[in-house]
C-alpha cells in the first residue's frame, strides 16, 4: 500500500550521478516502497535537477532507523556549522 508521504524542498548544491556532477534544484523525501533496496518500506531521498529531466537525480533508499541516524547526524553537523559561521561573520 502506498503511503503518499512526500516532502519536496528547494536544494542548492550539487550531486554526482553516473554521468558526472549536476546542479541541484530540489530534494524529494518520501516514505514508500523502495525501487532497489530489499525492504518493505524505505525513506527515499532524491536530489534532483528538474530542468535536466528525470535522469538528473541522485537517490538513496534507507531503512527508517538509518534515516533517523542520518537526521541526527545532519542536525549535529548543522549546529556545529552554524557556530562556525557565526564566528566567521563576527565584526572585528
N, CA, C and O atoms as a CHARMM CRD file, in Angstrom:
* protein
*
  368
    1    1 UNK  N      0.83500  -1.17600   0.00000 PROA 1      0.00000
    2    1 UNK  CA     0.00000   0.00000   0.00000 PROA 1      0.00000
    3    1 UNK  C      0.88100   1.24100   0.00000 PROA 1      0.00000
    4    1 UNK  O      1.81900   1.33000   0.79200 PROA 1      0.00000
    5    2 UNK  N      0.59800   2.18700  -0.86400 PROA 2      0.00000
    6    2 UNK  CA     1.37300   3.42400  -0.93400 PROA 2      0.00000
    7    2 UNK  C      1.00600   4.32600   0.24200 PROA 2      0.00000
    8    2 UNK  O     -0.15100   4.38900   0.65700 PROA 2      0.00000
    9    3 UNK  N      2.01000   5.02100   0.77000 PROA 3      0.00000
   10    3 UNK  CA     1.77800   5.85700   1.93800 PROA 3      0.00000
   11    3 UNK  C      1.40500   7.29000   1.58200 PROA 3      0.00000
   12    3 UNK  O      0.77000   7.97200   2.38600 PROA 3      0.00000
   13    4 UNK  N      1.78100   7.75900   0.40800 PROA 4      0.00000
   14    4 UNK  CA     1.56500   9.14400  -0.01900 PROA 4      0.00000
   15    4 UNK  C      2.31200  10.13800   0.86900 PROA 4      0.00000
   16    4 UNK  O      1.94000  11.31000   0.92900 PROA 4      0.00000
   17    5 UNK  N      3.35900   9.68700   1.55700 PROA 5      0.00000
   18    5 UNK  CA     4.18700  10.58700   2.36700 PROA 5      0.00000
   19    5 UNK  C      5.28800  11.14200   1.47200 PROA 5      0.00000
   20    5 UNK  O      6.19800  10.41800   1.06900 PROA 5      0.00000
   21    6 UNK  N      5.19700  12.44700   1.16200 PROA 6      0.00000
   22    6 UNK  CA     6.16700  13.08800   0.27700 PROA 6      0.00000
   23    6 UNK  C      6.39700  14.52000   0.75800 PROA 6      0.00000
   24    6 UNK  O      5.45000  15.25700   1.02900 PROA 6      0.00000
   25    7 UNK  N      7.65500  14.89300   0.85800 PROA 7      0.00000
   26    7 UNK  CA     8.04500  16.27200   1.17100 PROA 7      0.00000
   27    7 UNK  C      8.99900  16.74400   0.07400 PROA 7      0.00000
   28    7 UNK  O      9.93300  16.02800  -0.28600 PROA 7      0.00000
   29    8 UNK  N      8.76700  17.93800  -0.45400 PROA 8      0.00000
   30    8 UNK  CA     9.62000  18.49900  -1.50300 PROA 8      0.00000
   31    8 UNK  C     10.14000  19.84300  -1.02300 PROA 8      0.00000
   32    8 UNK  O      9.37000  20.69700  -0.58400 PROA 8      0.00000
   33    9 UNK  N     11.46000  20.02600  -1.10900 PROA 9      0.00000
   34    9 UNK  CA    12.08100  21.28100  -0.67600 PROA 9      0.00000
   35    9 UNK  C     13.10600  21.73100  -1.71100 PROA 9      0.00000
   36    9 UNK  O     13.68900  20.90100  -2.40900 PROA 9      0.00000
   37   10 UNK  N     13.33100  23.04500  -1.81500 PROA 10     0.00000
   38   10 UNK  CA    14.38300  23.52000  -2.70900 PROA 10     0.00000
   39   10 UNK  C     15.74100  23.00700  -2.24500 PROA 10     0.00000
   40   10 UNK  O     15.95700  22.79200  -1.05200 PROA 10     0.00000
   41   11 UNK  N     16.64600  22.81400  -3.18600 PROA 11     0.00000
   42   11 UNK  CA    18.00700  22.38600  -2.85000 PROA 11     0.00000
   43   11 UNK  C     18.99600  23.17700  -3.69600 PROA 11     0.00000
   44   11 UNK  O     18.86400  23.24300  -4.91800 PROA 11     0.00000
   45   12 UNK  N     19.96400  23.76200  -3.05500 PROA 12     0.00000
   46   12 UNK  CA    21.04100  24.45400  -3.75100 PROA 12     0.00000
   47   12 UNK  C     22.31800  23.68400  -3.44600 PROA 12     0.00000
   48   12 UNK  O     22.70700  23.55600  -2.28600 PROA 12     0.00000
   49   13 UNK  N     22.96200  23.17900  -4.47200 PROA 13     0.00000
   50   13 UNK  CA    24.16500  22.39200  -4.27900 PROA 13     0.00000
   51   13 UNK  C     24.41900  21.55500  -5.51700 PROA 13     0.00000
   52   13 UNK  O     23.96100  21.90100  -6.60700 PROA 13     0.00000
   53   14 UNK  N     25.14200  20.46000  -5.36100 PROA 14     0.00000
   54   14 UNK  CA    25.47700  19.59100  -6.48000 PROA 14     0.00000
   55   14 UNK  C     25.41200  18.13800  -6.03100 PROA 14     0.00000
   56   14 UNK  O     25.59000  17.83700  -4.85100 PROA 14     0.00000
   57   15 UNK  N     25.15900  17.24600  -6.96800 PROA 15     0.00000
   58   15 UNK  CA    25.12800  15.81500  -6.69900 PROA 15     0.00000
   59   15 UNK  C     25.79700  15.07600  -7.84100 PROA 15     0.00000
   60   15 UNK  O     25.77700  15.53500  -8.98300 PROA 15     0.00000
   61   16 UNK  N     26.38800  13.93500  -7.53500 PROA 16     0.00000
   62   16 UNK  CA    27.10000  13.17900  -8.55900 PROA 16     0.00000
   63   16 UNK  C     26.24800  12.01200  -9.05400 PROA 16     0.00000
   64   16 UNK  O     25.83400  11.15400  -8.27400 PROA 16     0.00000
   65   17 UNK  N     25.99800  11.99500 -10.33700 PROA 17     0.00000
   66   17 UNK  CA    25.26600  10.91700 -10.99000 PROA 17     0.00000
   67   17 UNK  C     26.27100  10.02200 -11.70800 PROA 17     0.00000
   68   17 UNK  O     27.47600  10.26700 -11.64600 PROA 17     0.00000
   69   18 UNK  N     25.78800   9.00000 -12.38100 PROA 18     0.00000
   70   18 UNK  CA    26.66500   8.14800 -13.17800 PROA 18     0.00000
   71   18 UNK  C     27.32000   8.88900 -14.32900 PROA 18     0.00000
   72   18 UNK  O     28.35000   8.45500 -14.84600 PROA 18     0.00000
   73   19 UNK  N     26.72700  10.00800 -14.73300 PROA 19     0.00000
   74   19 UNK  CA    27.26200  10.81100 -15.83400 PROA 19     0.00000
   75   19 UNK  C     28.09200  11.99800 -15.36700 PROA 19     0.00000
   76   19 UNK  O     28.57000  12.77100 -16.19700 PROA 19     0.00000
   77   20 UNK  N     28.27700  12.16400 -14.06400 PROA 20     0.00000
   78   20 UNK  CA    29.04700  13.28900 -13.53600 PROA 20     0.00000
   79   20 UNK  C     28.20300  14.14100 -12.60700 PROA 20     0.00000
   80   20 UNK  O     27.11100  13.74800 -12.19900 PROA 20     0.00000
   81   21 UNK  N     28.72100  15.30100 -12.28400 PROA 21     0.00000
   82   21 UNK  CA    28.06900  16.19100 -11.32400 PROA 21     0.00000
   83   21 UNK  C     26.96200  16.99300 -11.98500 PROA 21     0.00000
   84   21 UNK  O     27.08200  17.41700 -13.13400 PROA 21     0.00000
   85   22 UNK  N     25.87100  17.19600 -11.23300 PROA 22     0.00000
   86   22 UNK  CA    24.76400  18.03800 -11.68700 PROA 22     0.00000
   87   22 UNK  C     24.44300  19.05400 -10.60500 PROA 22     0.00000
   88   22 UNK  O     24.63100  18.80200  -9.41500 PROA 22     0.00000
   89   23 UNK  N     23.96200  20.19000 -11.03600 PROA 23     0.00000
   90   23 UNK  CA    23.45900  21.20000 -10.09900 PROA 23     0.00000
   91   23 UNK  C     22.08200  20.74900  -9.63300 PROA 23     0.00000
   92   23 UNK  O     21.29400  20.23300 -10.42500 PROA 23     0.00000
   93   24 UNK  N     21.79100  20.94200  -8.34800 PROA 24     0.00000
   94   24 UNK  CA    20.50300  20.51400  -7.79800 PROA 24     0.00000
   95   24 UNK  C     19.50200  21.66000  -7.75300 PROA 24     0.00000
   96   24 UNK  O     19.86800  22.81300  -7.52500 PROA 24     0.00000
   97   25 UNK  N     18.22900  21.32500  -7.97500 PROA 25     0.00000
   98   25 UNK  CA    17.16400  22.32400  -7.86600 PROA 25     0.00000
   99   25 UNK  C     16.25800  22.05000  -6.67100 PROA 25     0.00000
  100   25 UNK  O     15.73700  22.98300  -6.06000 PROA 25     0.00000
  101   26 UNK  N     16.06400  20.75700  -6.33000 PROA 26     0.00000
  102   26 UNK  CA    15.22500  20.42700  -5.18700 PROA 26     0.00000
  103   26 UNK  C     15.49700  19.01000  -4.69400 PROA 26     0.00000
  104   26 UNK  O     16.16800  18.21700  -5.35500 PROA 26     0.00000
  105   27 UNK  N     14.96000  18.71900  -3.52200 PROA 27     0.00000
  106   27 UNK  CA    15.05200  17.39100  -2.92400 PROA 27     0.00000
  107   27 UNK  C     13.64100  16.87400  -2.66400 PROA 27     0.00000
  108   27 UNK  O     12.73700  17.63100  -2.31000 PROA 27     0.00000
  109   28 UNK  N     13.48000  15.57600  -2.84700 PROA 28     0.00000
  110   28 UNK  CA    12.20200  14.92100  -2.57900 PROA 28     0.00000
  111   28 UNK  C     12.46000  13.83400  -1.54200 PROA 28     0.00000
  112   28 UNK  O     13.28700  12.94900  -1.76100 PROA 28     0.00000
  113   29 UNK  N     11.76500  13.89600  -0.42800 PROA 29     0.00000
  114   29 UNK  CA    11.88800  12.89800   0.62400 PROA 29     0.00000
  115   29 UNK  C     10.53800  12.19000   0.72500 PROA 29     0.00000
  116   29 UNK  O      9.49600  12.83300   0.84600 PROA 29     0.00000
  117   30 UNK  N     10.57200  10.85500   0.67300 PROA 30     0.00000
  118   30 UNK  CA     9.32000  10.10700   0.74700 PROA 30     0.00000
  119   30 UNK  C      9.49300   8.84400   1.58600 PROA 30     0.00000
  120   30 UNK  O     10.61000   8.39700   1.84400 PROA 30     0.00000
  121   31 UNK  N      8.37600   8.28900   1.99700 PROA 31     0.00000
  122   31 UNK  CA     8.35800   7.01200   2.69700 PROA 31     0.00000
  123   31 UNK  C      7.40400   6.12000   1.93600 PROA 31     0.00000
  124   31 UNK  O      6.19200   6.33300   1.95600 PROA 31     0.00000
  125   32 UNK  N      7.95500   5.11400   1.26200 PROA 32     0.00000
  126   32 UNK  CA     7.13400   4.27200   0.40400 PROA 32     0.00000
  127   32 UNK  C      7.90700   3.01200   0.04600 PROA 32     0.00000
  128   32 UNK  O      8.96300   2.74500   0.61900 PROA 32     0.00000
  129   33 UNK  N      7.39100   2.24400  -0.89000 PROA 33     0.00000
  130   33 UNK  CA     8.08500   1.04900  -1.34900 PROA 33     0.00000
  131   33 UNK  C      9.35700   1.46800  -2.08600 PROA 33     0.00000
  132   33 UNK  O      9.29000   2.30900  -2.98300 PROA 33     0.00000
  133   34 UNK  N     10.51500   0.90300  -1.73100 PROA 34     0.00000
  134   34 UNK  CA    11.74700   1.24400  -2.44100 PROA 34     0.00000
  135   34 UNK  C     11.79200   0.55500  -3.81300 PROA 34     0.00000
  136   34 UNK  O     11.09700  -0.43400  -4.04400 PROA 34     0.00000
  137   35 UNK  N     12.61100   1.08800  -4.70700 PROA 35     0.00000
  138   35 UNK  CA    12.77800   0.50200  -6.03700 PROA 35     0.00000
  139   35 UNK  C     13.91600  -0.51500  -6.05600 PROA 35     0.00000
  140   35 UNK  O     13.87300  -1.48100  -6.81700 PROA 35     0.00000
  141   36 UNK  N     14.93600  -0.29900  -5.22100 PROA 36     0.00000
  142   36 UNK  CA    16.12000  -1.16200  -5.26500 PROA 36     0.00000
  143   36 UNK  C     16.44500  -1.84100  -3.93500 PROA 36     0.00000
  144   36 UNK  O     16.83600  -3.00800  -3.92900 PROA 36     0.00000
  145   37 UNK  N     16.29600  -1.15000  -2.82800 PROA 37     0.00000
  146   37 UNK  CA    16.60600  -1.74200  -1.52400 PROA 37     0.00000
  147   37 UNK  C     15.60900  -2.86700  -1.22800 PROA 37     0.00000
  148   37 UNK  O     14.42000  -2.75300  -1.52400 PROA 37     0.00000
  149   38 UNK  N     16.10700  -3.93200  -0.65000 PROA 38     0.00000
  150   38 UNK  CA    15.24300  -5.06100  -0.31100 PROA 38     0.00000
  151   38 UNK  C     14.60000  -4.78400   1.04900 PROA 38     0.00000
  152   38 UNK  O     15.00600  -5.32800   2.07700 PROA 38     0.00000
  153   39 UNK  N     13.59500  -3.93000   1.01800 PROA 39     0.00000
  154   39 UNK  CA    12.87100  -3.50000   2.21800 PROA 39     0.00000
  155   39 UNK  C     11.39300  -3.40500   1.87300 PROA 39     0.00000
  156   39 UNK  O     11.03000  -3.17700   0.71900 PROA 39     0.00000
  157   40 UNK  N     10.54700  -3.58100   2.87300 PROA 40     0.00000
  158   40 UNK  CA     9.10800  -3.41400   2.66600 PROA 40     0.00000
  159   40 UNK  C      8.78000  -1.94400   2.38400 PROA 40     0.00000
  160   40 UNK  O      8.03600  -1.63400   1.45300 PROA 40     0.00000
  161   41 UNK  N      9.33900  -1.04800   3.19400 PROA 41     0.00000
  162   41 UNK  CA     9.17700   0.40300   3.04600 PROA 41     0.00000
  163   41 UNK  C     10.54200   1.04100   3.28800 PROA 41     0.00000
  164   41 UNK  O     11.39200   0.45700   3.96100 PROA 41     0.00000
  165   42 UNK  N     10.75200   2.22500   2.74700 PROA 42     0.00000
  166   42 UNK  CA    12.02600   2.91600   2.93100 PROA 42     0.00000
  167   42 UNK  C     11.81600   4.41800   2.88600 PROA 42     0.00000
  168   42 UNK  O     10.88200   4.91700   2.25700 PROA 42     0.00000
  169   43 UNK  N     12.70400   5.12700   3.56800 PROA 43     0.00000
  170   43 UNK  CA    12.81600   6.56900   3.37000 PROA 43     0.00000
  171   43 UNK  C     13.66600   6.73600   2.11400 PROA 43     0.00000
  172   43 UNK  O     14.80400   6.27000   2.05700 PROA 43     0.00000
  173   44 UNK  N     13.10900   7.39800   1.12300 PROA 44     0.00000
  174   44 UNK  CA    13.83100   7.64000  -0.12100 PROA 44     0.00000
  175   44 UNK  C     14.11100   9.12900  -0.22500 PROA 44     0.00000
  176   44 UNK  O     13.22600   9.96000  -0.01800 PROA 44     0.00000
  177   45 UNK  N     15.35600   9.45300  -0.54800 PROA 45     0.00000
  178   45 UNK  CA    15.74700  10.84400  -0.74700 PROA 45     0.00000
  179   45 UNK  C     16.26500  10.97400  -2.16800 PROA 45     0.00000
  180   45 UNK  O     17.23500  10.31900  -2.54800 PROA 45     0.00000
  181   46 UNK  N     15.61300  11.82200  -2.94900 PROA 46     0.00000
  182   46 UNK  CA    16.04300  12.12000  -4.31800 PROA 46     0.00000
  183   46 UNK  C     16.53000  13.55700  -4.36400 PROA 46     0.00000
  184   46 UNK  O     15.81200  14.48100  -3.98200 PROA 46     0.00000
  185   47 UNK  N     17.74100  13.73300  -4.82900 PROA 47     0.00000
  186   47 UNK  CA    18.28400  15.06000  -5.08800 PROA 47     0.00000
  187   47 UNK  C     18.19000  15.23600  -6.59800 PROA 47     0.00000
  188   47 UNK  O     18.73300  14.42600  -7.34900 PROA 47     0.00000
  189   48 UNK  N     17.50400  16.29100  -7.05100 PROA 48     0.00000
  190   48 UNK  CA    17.05600  16.37900  -8.43400 PROA 48     0.00000
  191   48 UNK  C     17.42700  17.71600  -9.07000 PROA 48     0.00000
  192   48 UNK  O     17.50700  18.74300  -8.39700 PROA 48     0.00000
  193   49 UNK  N     17.65500  17.67500 -10.39600 PROA 49     0.00000
  194   49 UNK  CA    17.67800  18.88800 -11.20200 PROA 49     0.00000
  195   49 UNK  C     16.51600  18.76100 -12.16400 PROA 49     0.00000
  196   49 UNK  O     16.62400  18.07800 -13.18300 PROA 49     0.00000
  197   50 UNK  N     15.40900  19.40900 -11.85500 PROA 50     0.00000
  198   50 UNK  CA    14.17900  19.25900 -12.64300 PROA 50     0.00000
  199   50 UNK  C     14.32100  19.79300 -14.05800 PROA 50     0.00000
  200   50 UNK  O     13.57800  19.37500 -14.94600 PROA 50     0.00000
  201   51 UNK  N     15.24600  20.69500 -14.28700 PROA 51     0.00000
  202   51 UNK  CA    15.43200  21.27500 -15.61800 PROA 51     0.00000
  203   51 UNK  C     16.14400  20.31900 -16.57000 PROA 51     0.00000
  204   51 UNK  O     16.11500  20.52500 -17.78300 PROA 51     0.00000
  205   52 UNK  N     16.79000  19.26600 -16.03400 PROA 52     0.00000
  206   52 UNK  CA    17.56300  18.33400 -16.86200 PROA 52     0.00000
  207   52 UNK  C     16.81300  17.02900 -17.14300 PROA 52     0.00000
  208   52 UNK  O     17.37600  16.13400 -17.77500 PROA 52     0.00000
  209   53 UNK  N     15.58300  16.89500 -16.70200 PROA 53     0.00000
  210   53 UNK  CA    14.80700  15.69200 -16.97500 PROA 53     0.00000
  211   53 UNK  C     14.90200  14.65600 -15.86800 PROA 53     0.00000
  212   53 UNK  O     15.64200  14.84400 -14.90100 PROA 53     0.00000
  213   54 UNK  N     14.15600  13.55900 -16.00200 PROA 54     0.00000
  214   54 UNK  CA    14.03200  12.57800 -14.92500 PROA 54     0.00000
  215   54 UNK  C     15.33000  11.83600 -14.58600 PROA 54     0.00000
  216   54 UNK  O     15.45300  11.31900 -13.47600 PROA 54     0.00000
  217   55 UNK  N     16.28500  11.76900 -15.49000 PROA 55     0.00000
  218   55 UNK  CA    17.54200  11.06900 -15.21300 PROA 55     0.00000
  219   55 UNK  C     18.50700  11.87200 -14.37200 PROA 55     0.00000
  220   55 UNK  O     19.50000  11.33000 -13.88600 PROA 55     0.00000
  221   56 UNK  N     18.23700  13.15600 -14.19000 PROA 56     0.00000
  222   56 UNK  CA    19.15000  14.03800 -13.44500 PROA 56     0.00000
  223   56 UNK  C     18.80300  13.97900 -11.96700 PROA 56     0.00000
  224   56 UNK  O     18.20400  14.90100 -11.41100 PROA 56     0.00000
  225   57 UNK  N     19.19800  12.85800 -11.33600 PROA 57     0.00000
  226   57 UNK  CA    18.86900  12.68000  -9.93000 PROA 57     0.00000
  227   57 UNK  C     19.90200  11.80200  -9.26400 PROA 57     0.00000
  228   57 UNK  O     20.55100  10.96600  -9.89300 PROA 57     0.00000
  229   58 UNK  N     20.03200  12.01900  -7.97200 PROA 58     0.00000
  230   58 UNK  CA    20.84600  11.18200  -7.09700 PROA 58     0.00000
  231   58 UNK  C     19.88300  10.67300  -6.03600 PROA 58     0.00000
  232   58 UNK  O     19.22000  11.47100  -5.37300 PROA 58     0.00000
  233   59 UNK  N     19.79300   9.36000  -5.86500 PROA 59     0.00000
  234   59 UNK  CA    18.78800   8.80500  -4.96100 PROA 59     0.00000
  235   59 UNK  C     19.41400   7.86500  -3.93700 PROA 59     0.00000
  236   59 UNK  O     20.40700   7.19100  -4.21400 PROA 59     0.00000
  237   60 UNK  N     18.81600   7.83500  -2.75200 PROA 60     0.00000
  238   60 UNK  CA    19.16900   6.85200  -1.73000 PROA 60     0.00000
  239   60 UNK  C     17.87700   6.29400  -1.13700 PROA 60     0.00000
  240   60 UNK  O     16.87400   6.99900  -1.02900 PROA 60     0.00000
  241   61 UNK  N     17.92000   5.02700  -0.75800 PROA 61     0.00000
  242   61 UNK  CA    16.80600   4.37600  -0.08200 PROA 61     0.00000
  243   61 UNK  C     17.33600   3.84100   1.23900 PROA 61     0.00000
  244   61 UNK  O     18.25200   3.02000   1.26400 PROA 61     0.00000
  245   62 UNK  N     16.75400   4.31100   2.33400 PROA 62     0.00000
  246   62 UNK  CA    17.25800   3.99100   3.67000 PROA 62     0.00000
  247   62 UNK  C     16.18500   3.32900   4.52900 PROA 62     0.00000
  248   62 UNK  O     14.99000   3.57000   4.36200 PROA 62     0.00000
  249   63 UNK  N     16.64900   2.48600   5.45400 PROA 63     0.00000
  250   63 UNK  CA    15.72000   1.99400   6.46100 PROA 63     0.00000
  251   63 UNK  C     15.29800   3.18600   7.31200 PROA 63     0.00000
  252   63 UNK  O     15.97200   4.21500   7.33300 PROA 63     0.00000
  253   64 UNK  N     14.19000   3.04000   8.00500 PROA 64     0.00000
  254   64 UNK  CA    13.72600   4.11200   8.88200 PROA 64     0.00000
  255   64 UNK  C     14.77800   4.42100   9.94100 PROA 64     0.00000
  256   64 UNK  O     15.01400   5.58800  10.25400 PROA 64     0.00000
  257   65 UNK  N     15.41800   3.38100  10.50100 PROA 65     0.00000
  258   65 UNK  CA    16.45500   3.57900  11.52200 PROA 65     0.00000
  259   65 UNK  C     17.66800   4.32900  10.94600 PROA 65     0.00000
  260   65 UNK  O     18.19700   5.23600  11.58800 PROA 65     0.00000
  261   66 UNK  N     18.10100   3.95400   9.74900 PROA 66     0.00000
  262   66 UNK  CA    19.23100   4.64300   9.12400 PROA 66     0.00000
  263   66 UNK  C     18.88800   6.10300   8.83500 PROA 66     0.00000
  264   66 UNK  O     19.73700   6.98300   8.97600 PROA 66     0.00000
  265   67 UNK  N     17.64400   6.35900   8.43200 PROA 67     0.00000
  266   67 UNK  CA    17.21100   7.73000   8.17400 PROA 67     0.00000
  267   67 UNK  C     17.21200   8.55400   9.46100 PROA 67     0.00000
  268   67 UNK  O     17.58400   9.72700   9.45100 PROA 67     0.00000
  269   68 UNK  N     16.79500   7.93900  10.56600 PROA 68     0.00000
  270   68 UNK  CA    16.83700   8.64200  11.86000 PROA 68     0.00000
  271   68 UNK  C     18.27000   8.98400  12.25200 PROA 68     0.00000
  272   68 UNK  O     18.54100  10.08300  12.73500 PROA 68     0.00000
  273   69 UNK  N     19.17800   8.04800  12.04400 PROA 69     0.00000
  274   69 UNK  CA    20.58900   8.30300  12.36500 PROA 69     0.00000
  275   69 UNK  C     21.16200   9.39200  11.47000 PROA 69     0.00000
  276   69 UNK  O     21.91800  10.24500  11.93600 PROA 69     0.00000
  277   70 UNK  N     20.80500   9.36900  10.18000 PROA 70     0.00000
  278   70 UNK  CA    21.24800  10.42300   9.26600 PROA 70     0.00000
  279   70 UNK  C     20.68800  11.77100   9.69100 PROA 70     0.00000
  280   70 UNK  O     21.40200  12.77400   9.67100 PROA 70     0.00000
  281   71 UNK  N     19.41700  11.80400  10.07600 PROA 71     0.00000
  282   71 UNK  CA    18.78500  13.04200  10.54200 PROA 71     0.00000
  283   71 UNK  C     19.52400  13.61300  11.75500 PROA 71     0.00000
  284   71 UNK  O     19.77900  14.81600  11.82100 PROA 71     0.00000
  285   72 UNK  N     19.86200  12.75400  12.70400 PROA 72     0.00000
  286   72 UNK  CA    20.58400  13.20400  13.90400 PROA 72     0.00000
  287   72 UNK  C     21.98100  13.71100  13.53400 PROA 72     0.00000
  288   72 UNK  O     22.43400  14.72900  14.05700 PROA 72     0.00000
  289   73 UNK  N     22.65400  13.00500  12.63900 PROA 73     0.00000
  290   73 UNK  CA    23.99500  13.43500  12.21200 PROA 73     0.00000
  291   73 UNK  C     23.92700  14.77600  11.48800 PROA 73     0.00000
  292   73 UNK  O     24.77900  15.64000  11.69600 PROA 73     0.00000
  293   74 UNK  N     22.92500  14.94900  10.64500 PROA 74     0.00000
  294   74 UNK  CA    22.74800  16.24400   9.96900 PROA 74     0.00000
  295   74 UNK  C     22.49400  17.35900  10.97200 PROA 74     0.00000
  296   74 UNK  O     23.05700  18.44600  10.84100 PROA 74     0.00000
  297   75 UNK  N     21.65900  17.10700  11.96700 PROA 75     0.00000
  298   75 UNK  CA    21.36000  18.12100  12.98300 PROA 75     0.00000
  299   75 UNK  C     22.62700  18.51600  13.73900 PROA 75     0.00000
  300   75 UNK  O     22.84600  19.69800  14.00300 PROA 75     0.00000
  301   76 UNK  N     23.46500  17.53200  14.09000 PROA 76     0.00000
  302   76 UNK  CA    24.71900  17.84200  14.79800 PROA 76     0.00000
  303   76 UNK  C     25.66700  18.63400  13.91000 PROA 76     0.00000
  304   76 UNK  O     26.26400  19.61300  14.35900 PROA 76     0.00000
  305   77 UNK  N     25.81000  18.22100  12.65400 PROA 77     0.00000
  306   77 UNK  CA    26.71100  18.92700  11.73400 PROA 77     0.00000
  307   77 UNK  C     26.22200  20.34800  11.46500 PROA 77     0.00000
  308   77 UNK  O     27.02700  21.27600  11.39800 PROA 77     0.00000
  309   78 UNK  N     24.91200  20.52300  11.31000 PROA 78     0.00000
  310   78 UNK  CA    24.34100  21.85600  11.07900 PROA 78     0.00000
  311   78 UNK  C     24.57000  22.74800  12.28800 PROA 78     0.00000
  312   78 UNK  O     24.92400  23.91600  12.12800 PROA 78     0.00000
  313   79 UNK  N     24.37700  22.23000  13.48300 PROA 79     0.00000
  314   79 UNK  CA    24.60100  23.02300  14.70100 PROA 79     0.00000
  315   79 UNK  C     26.05200  23.49400  14.77500 PROA 79     0.00000
  316   79 UNK  O     26.31200  24.65300  15.09600 PROA 79     0.00000
  317   80 UNK  N     26.98200  22.61400  14.48400 PROA 80     0.00000
  318   80 UNK  CA    28.40500  22.98100  14.50900 PROA 80     0.00000
  319   80 UNK  C     28.73100  23.98000  13.39400 PROA 80     0.00000
  320   80 UNK  O     29.49700  24.92000  13.60800 PROA 80     0.00000
  321   81 UNK  N     28.15500  23.77800  12.21300 PROA 81     0.00000
  322   81 UNK  CA    28.39600  24.69700  11.09500 PROA 81     0.00000
  323   81 UNK  C     27.85800  26.09100  11.40500 PROA 81     0.00000
  324   81 UNK  O     28.47800  27.08700  11.03300 PROA 81     0.00000
  325   82 UNK  N     26.71700  26.17400  12.08000 PROA 82     0.00000
  326   82 UNK  CA    26.16800  27.48100  12.43900 PROA 82     0.00000
  327   82 UNK  C     27.07300  28.20300  13.42600 PROA 82     0.00000
  328   82 UNK  O     27.22600  29.42100  13.34200 PROA 82     0.00000
  329   83 UNK  N     27.67000  27.47900  14.35200 PROA 83     0.00000
  330   83 UNK  CA    28.63700  28.07900  15.27600 PROA 83     0.00000
  331   83 UNK  C     29.84300  28.59100  14.49700 PROA 83     0.00000
  332   83 UNK  O     30.30700  29.71000  14.71900 PROA 83     0.00000
  333   84 UNK  N     30.33900  27.77300  13.59200 PROA 84     0.00000
  334   84 UNK  CA    31.49800  28.15800  12.76300 PROA 84     0.00000
  335   84 UNK  C     31.18800  29.40200  11.94000 PROA 84     0.00000
  336   84 UNK  O     32.00000  30.32400  11.87000 PROA 84     0.00000
  337   85 UNK  N     30.00200  29.42600  11.31300 PROA 85     0.00000
  338   85 UNK  CA    29.62400  30.58500  10.51100 PROA 85     0.00000
  339   85 UNK  C     29.44900  31.84200  11.37500 PROA 85     0.00000
  340   85 UNK  O     29.79600  32.94100  10.94200 PROA 85     0.00000
  341   86 UNK  N     28.92700  31.68900  12.56200 PROA 86     0.00000
  342   86 UNK  CA    28.76300  32.85000  13.44800 PROA 86     0.00000
  343   86 UNK  C     30.12300  33.45500  13.80700 PROA 86     0.00000
  344   86 UNK  O     30.25700  34.67600  13.89200 PROA 86     0.00000
  345   87 UNK  N     31.12300  32.60900  14.01500 PROA 87     0.00000
  346   87 UNK  CA    32.47200  33.11100  14.30800 PROA 87     0.00000
  347   87 UNK  C     33.08600  33.79400  13.08500 PROA 87     0.00000
  348   87 UNK  O     33.79600  34.78900  13.22800 PROA 87     0.00000
  349   88 UNK  N     32.82500  33.28100  11.91200 PROA 88     0.00000
  350   88 UNK  CA    33.36800  33.86000  10.67300 PROA 88     0.00000
  351   88 UNK  C     32.81100  35.24000  10.39100 PROA 88     0.00000
  352   88 UNK  O     33.51700  36.10400   9.87100 PROA 88     0.00000
  353   89 UNK  N     31.56100  35.45100  10.72800 PROA 89     0.00000
  354   89 UNK  CA    30.88800  36.70000  10.36900 PROA 89     0.00000
  355   89 UNK  C     30.79900  37.67500  11.54300 PROA 89     0.00000
  356   89 UNK  O     30.05600  38.65500  11.49500 PROA 89     0.00000
  357   90 UNK  N     31.55600  37.39600  12.58400 PROA 90     0.00000
  358   90 UNK  CA    31.57000  38.29700  13.74500 PROA 90     0.00000
  359   90 UNK  C     32.33800  39.56700  13.37800 PROA 90     0.00000
  360   90 UNK  O     33.43400  39.47500  12.82500 PROA 90     0.00000
  361   91 UNK  N     31.79000  40.75000  13.67100 PROA 91     0.00000
  362   91 UNK  CA    32.51200  42.00700  13.36600 PROA 91     0.00000
  363   91 UNK  C     33.77700  42.09300  14.23600 PROA 91     0.00000
  364   91 UNK  O     33.78900  41.68900  15.39900 PROA 91     0.00000
  365   92 UNK  N     34.82300  42.62800  13.63100 PROA 92     0.00000
  366   92 UNK  CA    36.10600  42.76100  14.34100 PROA 92     0.00000
  367   92 UNK  C     36.10600  43.92100  15.29800 PROA 92     0.00000
  368   92 UNK  O     37.10800  44.16700  15.97000 PROA 92     0.00000
